[in-house]
Amino acid sequence: MSIRRLLWILSPRRSSELVLPRPGKPSQRSAMKSARGAALRAGVAAVSVLMAAHVAAAYPALNGAGDYQTDSVGYYYAVSGGLFPTGTTPNGDNASGGTFRFLTDDPAYGYTIDVWNKDDWYANNASIALTLKNGGSTVYDNNGLETGTFPTGYYDYNAGIPGPGVGANAAYSMANNWDWIYAGYFQLTASTQVDQIIGYFVHSGDPNDALTGPFDPNNPIFRYHANIWSNVDGDLLPANTGSFLGDVFSSDTTAGTFTWSDTGYDRTGSASQQNIYRLVYTLDSPVTLAAGTYWFGTNATVPEPSTAILVGLGLAAVSAAGRRRRGTR
C-alpha cells in the first residue's frame, strides 16, 4: 500500500465536526468569506512566533526510537502544490522519478528508519507546496496559493482521486511526535536570492477534526521548522544529514522569524475540511541558493516531556497512533 494512504485519515465524520462550505474555483472564493470571518481575509494577520536561534537546541535527533507520541495537541499536516514551474518530470508518481520523500525515526511504522524513503503520489502532485520570495517578489512558486492560480479542484477530494483532487492528500510532518516528516523536490534554474520561505499546512479549529485533531497553530507548545536539503548525486533523494535538519538551509541555524496566516483557501477531504494556512519564515538576512535540485519541508515539534509546558498533556498509546498513520481508520 502506498504511504499516501496514511495521509488522508479517512475516518467517519464525527457529529461534532465543523463542516465548512465546500471551496469553489479560485474566482468563487470571494463569496465564502463568511466561513472564516473578514478578519482573516483582510490581510496577513500573522502571529509572530520565535527566533530560530532560540529553538535550535530543542530540535530532535535521529535516535532510532519514537519520541513523545502525544495525540492530545493534534497533528501538523503540510499540503502539496499542483504547479510545475520547471516541467512535469519528475512529478509525484515514482515512475517519473518521484518528488515526495519521507524520513521516520519510529520503528513502529514498519518502514526503514533514519534514511530517506521514496513515496509514491500522483502525476499531478508537483511536490510539497513551496513559495520563495525576495524583496516582496515571488521567485519560485509550485502551488498558486498566493495568487489563486492552483488547478481547479486540486484541494478538493470530491473532484476525484486519482484525478483533479489529488491535492487533498496531506503530508504528516512532526519530527518528534510519531517522528515522521516529508520533503518535496524543487529545482532552481538560476542562482536565486531568497528572504522569505513559505510552506503550507492545514488547520480547521475543530478539536475533533478527522485529519488534524485539536491542532492549533497558535498553541505555544509548537515549534516550527523549515529545511532545505541538497539532492544526492545520481538519485532523487534528499541528503541524509543524520538528523531532521537540512544541510543547505535550516530555520534552526539561520536567524529569522516564523509567522502564519490563512490563505483564504480550503482543503476538502473525504471526512473533513480545513483552512490552508501559510507558514512564513522571514530571514534576518537574505540567502542565495545556487541553481540546482533541492528538497524542502516544514514540520512542527513539541517540547521534551520534562518541559513544564507539556505537563498534563498525557501520552497516547503507540498502537492507536500507529494505526492512524497507516490510514486504517
C-alpha positions as CSV (number, residue, x, y, z in Angstrom):
1,M,0.0,0.0,0.0
2,S,1.3,3.4,-0.9
3,I,2.3,5.7,2.0
4,R,0.0,8.3,0.7
5,R,-2.9,6.3,2.1
6,L,-1.8,7.2,5.6
7,L,-2.1,10.9,4.7
8,W,-5.8,11.2,4.4
9,I,-7.0,10.0,7.8
10,L,-10.3,8.8,6.3
11,S,-12.3,8.3,9.5
12,P,-16.1,8.7,9.5
13,R,-17.3,12.3,10.1
14,R,-17.9,12.9,13.8
15,S,-21.1,14.5,14.9
16,S,-19.2,17.5,16.4
17,E,-17.0,18.0,13.4
18,L,-17.2,21.5,11.9
19,V,-18.3,21.4,8.3
20,L,-17.3,24.5,6.3
21,P,-18.7,25.4,2.9
22,R,-17.0,23.5,0.1
23,P,-14.5,25.6,-1.7
24,G,-15.2,26.6,-5.3
25,K,-12.9,27.7,-8.1
26,P,-10.5,30.4,-7.1
27,S,-12.7,33.0,-8.7
28,Q,-15.6,31.9,-6.5
29,R,-13.8,32.1,-3.1
30,S,-14.8,35.7,-2.5
31,A,-18.3,34.5,-1.9
32,M,-17.2,32.3,1.0
33,K,-15.6,35.0,3.2
34,S,-18.2,34.5,5.9
35,A,-17.0,30.9,6.6
36,R,-14.0,32.3,8.4
37,G,-14.7,35.9,9.1
38,A,-13.4,39.1,7.5
39,A,-10.5,39.5,9.8
40,L,-8.7,36.6,8.2
41,R,-9.3,37.9,4.7
42,A,-8.2,41.5,5.5
43,G,-4.6,40.8,5.0
44,V,-1.7,38.8,6.6
45,A,-2.9,38.7,10.1
46,A,0.1,36.6,11.1
47,V,1.3,35.8,14.5
48,S,5.0,36.1,15.3
49,V,6.4,33.0,16.9
50,L,10.1,32.7,17.6
51,M,13.6,33.3,16.5
52,A,15.4,30.4,15.0
53,A,18.4,30.7,17.5
54,H,16.0,30.1,20.4
55,V,14.8,26.7,19.3
56,A,17.9,25.1,17.8
57,A,18.8,23.2,20.9
58,A,15.4,21.6,21.1
59,Y,15.3,20.1,17.7
60,P,15.2,16.3,17.9
61,A,17.9,14.0,16.8
62,L,17.6,10.6,15.0
63,N,17.8,8.2,17.9
64,G,16.1,5.1,16.4
65,A,13.0,5.4,18.6
66,G,9.7,7.2,18.5
67,D,9.8,10.2,20.9
68,Y,6.8,11.7,22.6
69,Q,3.7,10.1,20.8
70,T,1.1,12.5,22.1
71,D,-2.3,12.8,20.3
72,S,-3.7,15.5,22.6
73,V,-2.4,18.5,20.8
74,G,-3.2,17.3,17.3
75,Y,-1.2,16.8,14.1
76,Y,0.7,19.1,11.7
77,Y,-0.1,18.3,8.0
78,A,1.6,20.0,5.2
79,V,0.0,20.3,1.8
80,S,1.3,19.8,-1.7
81,G,1.4,22.1,-4.8
82,G,-0.1,21.4,-8.2
83,L,2.1,23.7,-10.3
84,F,5.2,22.7,-12.2
85,P,7.4,25.7,-12.7
86,T,10.3,23.7,-14.1
87,G,8.5,21.0,-16.0
88,T,6.3,18.0,-15.2
89,T,9.2,15.5,-14.9
90,P,9.7,14.4,-12.2
91,N,6.3,14.5,-10.6
92,G,4.6,12.8,-7.7
93,D,4.4,9.4,-9.4
94,N,7.6,7.5,-8.7
95,A,7.6,6.2,-12.3
96,S,8.8,9.7,-13.3
97,G,11.5,9.7,-10.6
98,G,9.2,11.0,-7.8
99,T,9.1,14.2,-5.8
100,F,7.9,13.1,-2.4
101,R,10.3,11.6,0.3
102,F,9.8,10.8,3.9
103,L,12.0,10.3,6.9
104,T,10.9,8.4,10.0
105,D,12.7,7.7,13.3
106,D,9.9,5.5,14.7
107,P,10.2,1.7,14.1
108,A,6.5,1.2,14.9
109,Y,5.6,2.2,11.3
110,G,7.4,-0.8,9.8
111,Y,9.5,1.3,7.4
112,T,13.2,1.7,7.2
113,I,14.2,4.3,9.8
114,D,16.7,7.1,9.7
115,V,17.0,7.1,5.9
116,W,15.0,8.9,3.3
117,N,12.3,6.7,1.7
118,K,10.7,7.3,-1.7
119,D,6.9,7.8,-1.5
120,D,4.5,7.4,-4.5
121,W,1.9,10.1,-5.0
122,Y,0.2,11.1,-8.3
123,A,1.5,12.6,-11.5
124,N,-0.5,15.8,-10.9
125,N,1.0,16.3,-7.4
126,A,4.0,18.5,-8.1
127,S,5.7,18.4,-4.7
128,I,5.4,19.8,-1.1
129,A,3.9,23.3,-1.6
130,L,6.7,26.0,-1.6
131,T,6.8,29.7,-2.3
132,L,10.1,31.6,-2.2
133,K,10.2,35.4,-2.2
134,N,12.8,38.1,-2.3
135,G,12.0,41.8,-1.7
136,G,8.3,41.1,-1.8
137,S,8.5,39.4,-5.3
138,T,7.9,35.7,-5.8
139,V,10.9,33.9,-7.2
140,Y,9.6,30.4,-7.0
141,D,6.0,29.0,-6.7
142,N,4.8,25.4,-7.2
143,N,1.3,25.9,-5.7
144,G,-0.6,29.1,-6.7
145,L,-2.0,29.6,-3.2
146,E,-0.8,33.2,-3.0
147,T,-2.4,34.1,-6.4
148,G,-5.4,31.7,-6.6
149,T,-3.9,30.0,-9.6
150,F,-3.8,26.4,-8.4
151,P,-5.6,23.9,-10.6
152,T,-9.3,23.8,-10.3
153,G,-10.4,21.3,-7.7
154,Y,-6.9,20.4,-6.7
155,Y,-7.5,20.6,-3.0
156,D,-11.0,19.0,-3.1
157,Y,-11.3,15.3,-2.6
158,N,-14.7,15.3,-4.3
159,A,-13.0,16.4,-7.6
160,G,-11.7,12.9,-7.8
161,I,-8.6,10.9,-6.7
162,P,-6.9,9.9,-9.0
163,G,-7.8,13.0,-10.9
164,P,-8.0,16.7,-10.2
165,G,-8.5,16.4,-6.4
166,V,-5.1,14.8,-5.6
167,G,-4.2,17.9,-3.6
168,A,-6.5,16.6,-0.9
169,N,-3.5,14.4,0.1
170,A,-1.8,16.0,3.1
171,A,1.7,15.1,4.4
172,Y,2.1,14.4,8.1
173,S,5.2,16.2,9.4
174,M,6.2,16.1,13.0
175,A,9.8,15.3,13.7
176,N,9.4,14.3,17.3
177,N,5.8,13.3,17.6
178,W,5.2,10.0,15.9
179,D,8.5,11.0,14.3
180,W,7.8,11.4,10.6
181,I,8.5,14.2,8.1
182,Y,8.2,14.9,4.4
183,A,10.4,16.6,1.9
184,G,9.4,17.7,-1.6
185,Y,11.5,18.2,-4.7
186,F,12.2,21.6,-6.3
187,Q,14.6,22.9,-8.9
188,L,16.1,26.3,-9.4
189,T,17.3,27.1,-12.9
190,A,19.4,30.1,-11.9
191,S,21.1,31.4,-8.7
192,T,18.2,32.8,-6.6
193,Q,18.3,35.2,-3.6
194,V,15.6,34.5,-1.0
195,D,14.4,36.4,2.1
196,Q,11.2,34.5,2.7
197,I,10.5,30.8,2.6
198,I,6.8,29.8,2.7
199,G,5.3,26.4,3.3
200,Y,1.6,25.5,3.8
201,F,-0.3,23.4,6.3
202,V,-4.0,22.8,7.3
203,H,-6.0,23.9,10.3
204,S,-9.7,23.7,11.0
205,G,-10.2,24.9,14.5
206,D,-12.4,21.9,15.3
207,P,-10.8,19.8,18.1
208,N,-12.5,16.7,16.7
209,D,-11.2,17.2,13.1
210,A,-10.8,13.9,11.4
211,L,-7.4,14.8,10.0
212,T,-5.6,17.2,12.4
213,G,-7.4,16.6,15.6
214,P,-7.1,19.6,18.1
215,F,-4.1,21.1,16.3
216,D,-4.0,24.8,16.8
217,P,-1.1,26.8,15.2
218,N,-1.4,29.4,18.0
219,N,-0.7,26.9,20.7
220,P,2.7,27.9,22.2
221,I,3.6,24.2,22.7
222,F,4.6,24.0,19.0
223,R,7.9,24.9,17.4
224,Y,8.1,25.2,13.7
225,H,11.0,24.3,11.4
226,A,11.8,24.9,7.7
227,N,14.5,22.9,6.0
228,I,16.2,22.6,2.6
229,W,18.3,19.6,1.6
230,S,20.7,19.1,-1.2
231,N,20.0,16.3,-3.7
232,V,22.0,13.1,-3.6
233,D,24.1,12.8,-6.8
234,G,22.8,10.1,-9.1
235,D,19.4,9.7,-7.4
236,L,16.4,11.7,-6.4
237,L,16.8,11.7,-2.6
238,P,17.5,14.4,0.0
239,A,20.9,14.3,1.6
240,N,20.9,12.3,4.8
241,T,22.3,14.6,7.5
242,G,21.9,12.1,10.3
243,S,19.1,14.4,11.7
244,F,15.9,16.1,10.7
245,L,17.9,19.3,9.8
246,G,18.5,20.4,6.2
247,D,22.1,20.6,5.0
248,V,21.5,23.6,2.7
249,F,19.3,25.6,4.9
250,S,17.5,25.3,8.3
251,S,15.5,27.8,10.2
252,D,17.2,26.3,13.3
253,T,20.6,27.6,12.2
254,T,19.7,30.6,10.2
255,A,18.2,33.6,12.0
256,G,14.7,34.7,11.2
257,T,11.1,34.7,12.4
258,F,8.1,32.5,11.7
259,T,4.6,33.9,11.1
260,W,1.5,32.2,9.9
261,S,-1.9,33.2,8.4
262,D,-4.9,31.9,6.5
263,T,-4.5,31.8,2.7
264,G,-8.3,32.0,2.2
265,Y,-8.5,28.6,0.5
266,D,-9.6,25.2,1.9
267,R,-8.5,21.6,1.7
268,T,-11.5,19.3,1.5
269,G,-11.0,15.6,2.4
270,S,-13.4,12.6,2.4
271,A,-14.5,13.3,6.0
272,S,-13.3,16.8,7.0
273,Q,-12.4,20.2,5.8
274,Q,-9.6,22.5,6.9
275,N,-8.3,26.0,6.1
276,I,-5.0,26.1,4.2
277,Y,-2.5,28.3,6.1
278,R,0.8,29.7,5.0
279,L,3.9,29.3,7.3
280,V,6.3,32.1,6.5
281,Y,9.9,32.1,7.6
282,T,11.3,35.6,7.2
283,L,15.1,35.7,7.3
284,D,17.0,38.4,9.1
285,S,19.4,38.5,6.0
286,P,18.7,37.0,2.5
287,V,20.4,33.8,1.4
288,T,21.3,32.8,-2.1
289,L,20.6,29.4,-3.4
290,A,22.7,28.2,-6.4
291,A,21.0,26.7,-9.5
292,G,20.3,23.1,-8.8
293,T,18.0,20.4,-7.4
294,Y,16.8,20.7,-3.8
295,W,14.3,19.2,-1.3
296,F,12.1,21.3,1.0
297,G,9.9,20.6,4.0
298,T,8.3,22.2,7.1
299,N,7.4,20.4,10.3
300,A,6.3,21.0,13.9
301,T,7.7,19.7,17.1
302,V,6.6,19.5,20.7
303,P,8.8,20.2,23.8
304,E,10.5,17.4,25.7
305,P,8.2,15.8,28.2
306,S,10.1,17.3,31.1
307,T,9.3,20.8,29.9
308,A,6.8,22.5,32.1
309,I,4.5,23.3,29.1
310,L,3.9,19.6,28.5
311,V,2.6,18.9,31.9
312,G,-0.9,17.5,31.8
313,L,-0.8,16.5,28.1
314,G,-0.6,12.8,28.6
315,L,0.8,10.3,26.1
316,A,-1.5,8.2,23.9
317,A,-1.0,4.5,23.2
318,V,1.5,3.8,20.5
319,S,-0.8,1.4,18.8
320,A,-3.6,3.9,18.3
321,A,-1.4,6.5,16.5
322,G,0.4,3.7,14.6
323,R,-2.9,2.7,13.1
324,R,-3.8,6.3,12.3
325,R,-0.6,6.8,10.5
326,R,-1.2,3.7,8.4
327,G,-4.6,5.0,7.3
328,T,-6.6,2.1,8.8
329,R,-9.4,4.3,10.0
